Amino acid sequence: MDTLVEIKKACVNAVKNNNKEILSEISLKLKKNNSLALLGETGSGKTMIAKLILDLLPSGCVKTVGEISYSFNDSKNKIAQLRGKEITCIFQDPAQSLNPLHKIGKQFSIILRRHLNYKGRQAKEHAVSWLGRVGLKNGSDVLGRYPYQLSGGQIQRVMTAIAISLRPQVVLADEITTGLDAKVKKEVLDLIFSLQRRHKFSILFITHDLFIVSKYCKSVVVIK
């Protein structure tokens, strides 16, 4: 399998906190059409690795050594050209990723216009189609709602639809079932991995749950 994202012995330090080391010699490969679990306890730095891949480290944190390489469409690419299109993210608290002042439809259409140049009716039809694929059959109604008018499970499905509707090659899923009850958790997991198999994108699934790893992921890396 072709490697899409590779990290080689990367270290991240907090320069505003006495240069404290946050990540130490991290190495991993995310290959094409693969479901890779990033397993580790709370506070081990799993989310920081996702931010490192996206080149979105928090203010005051810097990569001090190591390399990150990206290879898409048989060529080397810069992350600025890939982020939000070839590489998308689903975070553990999706409500924080949505603007509470704007309806879902407006936020969905802004992203589609930016990355796919879809506008007006084309954007709405694309959004409704993808909301249907993630189990939200009343897509037009969902687009007319504000985030606070949706349940946690519905918001997570909306964020999944937004991320995958951009037809990425890589999806970073960061503890996406946090705060969901057992039934909704299973539904979201079944959904995201069925979409992964159907659309053949790679997923880096960040978790501390061994059961999820054993049931859904093809391979695993562990961070201490």
C-alpha positions in Angstrom: 0.0 0.0 0.0 1.1 3.6 -0.7 2.0 5.7 2.3 -0.1 9.0 2.3 1.2 10.5 5.5 4.4 9.6 7.3 5.9 11.0 10.5 9.6 10.3 11.3 10.9 10.8 14.8 9.1 14.1 15.4 9.3 16.0 18.6 7.1 18.8 19.8 8.1 21.2 22.6 6.1 23.9 24.5 8.5 26.8 24.1 6.4 29.0 26.5 6.5 26.4 29.3 10.3 26.0 29.8 10.6 24.2 26.5 8.7 21.2 27.9 8.7 18.2 25.6 5.1 17.4 24.5 5.8 14.7 21.9 9.0 12.6 21.8 10.3 10.8 18.7 6.9 10.1 17.2 6.8 7.9 14.1 3.9 6.5 12.2 2.7 5.7 8.6 -0.8 6.1 7.4 -1.2 4.1 4.2 -3.8 4.3 1.5 -7.3 2.8 2.2 -6.3 1.8 5.7 -7.9 2.2 9.2 -5.2 2.9 11.6 -5.9 3.3 15.3 -3.8 5.7 17.4 -4.2 4.3 20.9 -3.1 5.9 24.1 -4.3 7.0 27.5 -5.8 10.4 28.2 -3.1 13.1 28.1 -0.6 11.0 26.1 -0.6 13.4 23.2 -2.9 11.8 20.7 -4.7 14.9 19.7 -1.4 16.8 19.5 -0.3 14.2 16.8 -3.4 15.1 14.7 -2.6 18.8 15.0 1.0 18.0 14.1 -0.2 16.3 10.9 -2.5 19.2 10.1 0.3 21.8 10.9 -2.1 23.3 13.4 -0.1 23.1 16.6 -1.3 25.3 19.5 0.3 28.7 20.0 3.6 28.2 21.8 4.1 24.6 20.6 6.7 23.9 17.9 8.1 20.8 16.1 11.7 20.8 17.1 13.0 17.8 15.1 11.7 15.1 12.8 10.0 15.1 9.5 6.4 14.9 8.2 5.8 13.9 4.6 2.6 13.8 2.5 2.2 12.0 -0.8 -1.1 12.3 -2.7 -1.8 11.7 -6.4 1.8 10.4 -7.0 3.4 13.7 -6.0 4.7 15.4 -2.9 2.4 18.0 -1.4 2.4 20.7 1.2 -0.1 20.5 4.0 -1.5 23.9 3.3 -2.7 22.6 -0.1 -4.1 19.4 1.5 -5.8 20.5 4.7 -9.5 20.6 4.5 -9.7 18.8 1.1 -7.4 15.8 0.9 -7.1 15.6 4.7 -10.1 16.4 6.8 -10.9 16.2 10.5 -13.7 15.1 12.8 -13.2 16.2 16.4 -14.3 14.8 19.7 -16.5 17.8 20.5 -18.2 18.6 17.1 -20.3 21.4 18.6 -17.1 23.4 19.2 -16.4 23.1 15.4 -19.7 24.7 14.4 -20.6 28.4 14.8 -23.7 28.6 17.1 -24.8 31.8 15.4 -25.3 30.3 11.9 -27.5 27.5 10.6 -26.0 24.2 9.5 -26.8 24.9 5.8 -24.8 28.2 5.8 -21.8 26.5 7.4 -22.0 23.5 5.1 -22.3 25.7 2.0 -19.3 27.8 3.0 -17.1 24.7 3.2 -18.4 23.3 -0.1 -17.8 26.7 -1.9 -14.2 26.9 -0.5 -13.1 23.4 -1.4 -15.3 22.2 -4.2 -16.5 25.5 -5.6 -20.2 24.4 -5.2 -22.7 27.2 -4.8 -26.4 27.7 -4.5 -28.6 24.7 -5.4 -25.6 22.5 -6.3 -24.2 23.0 -2.7 -27.6 22.3 -1.1 -28.2 19.2 -3.1 -24.8 17.9 -2.3 -25.2 18.6 1.4 -28.7 17.0 1.5 -27.3 13.9 -0.3 -24.5 13.5 2.2 -26.7 14.1 5.2 -28.8 11.3 3.9 -25.8 9.0 3.6 -25.0 9.5 7.3 -28.5 8.7 8.3 -30.1 12.1 8.5 -32.9 11.6 6.0 -34.6 15.0 6.7 -31.5 16.8 5.3 -33.3 20.0 4.2 -34.7 20.3 7.7 -31.3 19.8 9.3 -29.8 22.5 7.1 -32.3 24.9 8.4 -31.4 24.3 12.0 -28.9 25.8 14.4 -26.4 23.5 16.1 -28.1 23.8 19.5 -31.3 22.4 17.9 -29.6 19.1 17.2 -28.6 16.2 19.5 -25.0 15.2 20.0 -25.4 12.2 17.7 -26.9 14.4 15.0 -24.1 17.0 15.2 -21.5 14.2 15.0 -23.3 12.9 11.8 -23.3 16.4 10.4 -19.6 16.8 11.0 -19.0 13.4 9.4 -21.1 14.4 6.4 -19.1 17.7 6.0 -15.7 16.0 6.3 -16.4 13.1 3.9 -18.4 15.1 1.4 -15.2 16.8 0.4 -14.0 13.4 -0.9 -10.8 13.3 1.2 -8.1 10.6 1.0 -7.4 10.9 4.8 -9.8 11.5 7.7 -8.5 12.2 11.2 -11.1 11.1 13.7 -10.3 12.3 17.2 -12.3 10.5 20.0 -15.5 11.1 18.0 -17.8 9.1 20.3 -16.9 11.0 23.5 -20.1 12.0 25.4 -22.4 9.8 23.3 -24.5 7.0 24.9 -23.7 3.4 24.0 -26.4 3.0 21.3 -25.5 6.3 19.5 -21.8 5.5 19.9 -22.2 2.2 18.1 -24.3 3.8 15.3 -21.6 6.5 14.7 -18.8 3.9 14.7 -20.6 1.6 12.3 -21.3 4.6 10.1 -17.8 6.0 9.9 -16.2 2.7 9.2 -18.8 1.6 6.6 -18.2 4.9 4.8 -14.4 4.3 5.0 -14.8 0.9 3.3 -17.3 2.2 0.7 -15.3 5.3 -0.3 -11.8 3.8 0.4 -10.3 6.8 2.3 -7.8 6.2 5.1 -8.7 7.0 8.6 -6.5 7.7 11.6 -8.8 6.8 14.5 -7.7 8.4 17.8 -9.0 6.5 20.8 -8.2 5.0 24.2 -10.8 2.2 23.8 -9.3 -1.2 23.1 -12.7 -2.6 22.1 -13.0 -0.1 19.3 -9.5 -0.9 18.0 -10.1 -4.6 18.0 -13.5 -4.4 16.2 -13.0 -1.6 13.7 -9.4 -1.0 12.9 -7.0 -2.9 10.6 -3.8 -1.8 12.4 -2.7 0.1 15.5 0.1 2.3 16.8 0.4 2.9 20.6 1.6 6.1 22.2 2.8 6.1 25.8 
